[in-house]
Amino acid sequence: MWTFIISGALYLVGVAVVLVLKPSFMFTPDGTWKEFGIGQDPSRYTNFPFWLFCLVWAVLSYVIVLVFLPLLEDDSVNVENIENVNFKKAKRNNRKPIVEEDSDLVFDDELEAKGLPKGYYVLNKKASRIAGAPKYVYLGEEQP
């Protein structure tokens, strides 16, 4: 989402700069837009009109943000400490952490389902909590 917001802001700044500066290859001396025309009178026509600039600048501003935004992001979050990051975020927001620091991650499907006949789906509570969506486990010899 930040990519679109930053590229949109960059786009608006670029358009505003062009409208303030009014370069002579896009605008006439009295400040009106030149029309698009190749090989015609350069006082009234241009090869790169304002609308074409807007299209090109929109794509360019998005590409610029795609290239430079990862360089500005924090590199301290990696795969090894993702569990600690979840714990710190949950602690900061006064919520129960998604994954406890010293958890062995024993899932419900690893436990013996006591008293349930074979052939049923059972909700895997820990995996559901981690994934953010319900995860089910089939109890039986083979899945249907």
Secondary structure, 3 states (H helix, E strand, C coil): CHHHHHHHHHHHHHHHHHHHHCCCCCECCCCCECEECCCCCCCCEECCCHHHHHHHHHHHHHHHHHHHHHHHCCCCCCCCCHHHHHHHHHHHCCCCCCCCCCCCCCCHHHCCCCCCCCCEEEECHHHHHHHCCCCEEEECCCCC
